[in-house]
């Protein structure tokens, strides 16, 4: 019995990259991930889709190819769905984005925006990088060289903390009565 090759369907798992700058202006990151070198690296790693959230910056001029789809947008009410669907997230080092990606157990490459004054992003990214939770790139200027190193980076799973610890600490600091019912922030503590 022979098999007709025209009746076979090839099942290909989509692998996607999500790039986000949050609400900031970070054109250097967007420029870095849309270079031919970066796109070729993504293809070589088996990625076939890139979604770019470019924030206040310029809309990227990259176009989709037959085997590599590109979607772009400036802002969305939530980035969660794009983050959930992504196999790799390349991001600025904003605390909200970093913590959400870690909560979702996503492979995360964080690029420091060196143009920010009083760069608080470096502290967070460095601390998470030291714990091997994410891969940190110290500047968009070295992004191209970092792709090869990212291939070998295996992040450790992030262990979430106690969601009630900070509110309780803050209440204590501000002198509010300790709630003995085990309730905090409208939720019952288990």
MOZI-V948120 format. One record per backbone hydrogen bond with DSSP energy under -1.0 kcal/mol. NH is the residue of the N-H (numbers start at 1). CO is the residue of the C=O. Records with the same first field share a line. If there is no record, write none. Layout:
NH = CO, CO
//
This chain:
7 = 4
17 = 49
18 = 88
19 = 51
20 = 90
21 = 53
24 = 21
30 = 26
31 = 27
32 = 28
33 = 29
39 = 35
40 = 36
41 = 37
42 = 38
43 = 39
44 = 40
45 = 41
46 = 43
47 = 42
48 = 15
49 = 15
50 = 69
51 = 17
52 = 71
53 = 19
54 = 73
55 = 74
56 = 24
57 = 54
65 = 68
69 = 48
71 = 50
73 = 52
83 = 79
84 = 80
85 = 81
86 = 82
87 = 16
88 = 16
89 = 107
90 = 18
91 = 109
92 = 20
98 = 94
99 = 95
100 = 96
101 = 97
102 = 98
103 = 99
104 = 100
105 = 102
106 = 101
109 = 89
110 = 135
111 = 91
112 = 137
114 = 112
116 = 113
120 = 118
124 = 120
125 = 121
126 = 122
127 = 123
128 = 124
129 = 125
130 = 126
131 = 127
132 = 129
133 = 128
135 = 108
137 = 110
142 = 139
143 = 140
146 = 142
150 = 146
151 = 147
152 = 149
153 = 150
156 = 132
165 = 162
168 = 164
169 = 165
170 = 166
171 = 167
172 = 168
173 = 169
174 = 170
176 = 171
184 = 187
187 = 184
189 = 182
//
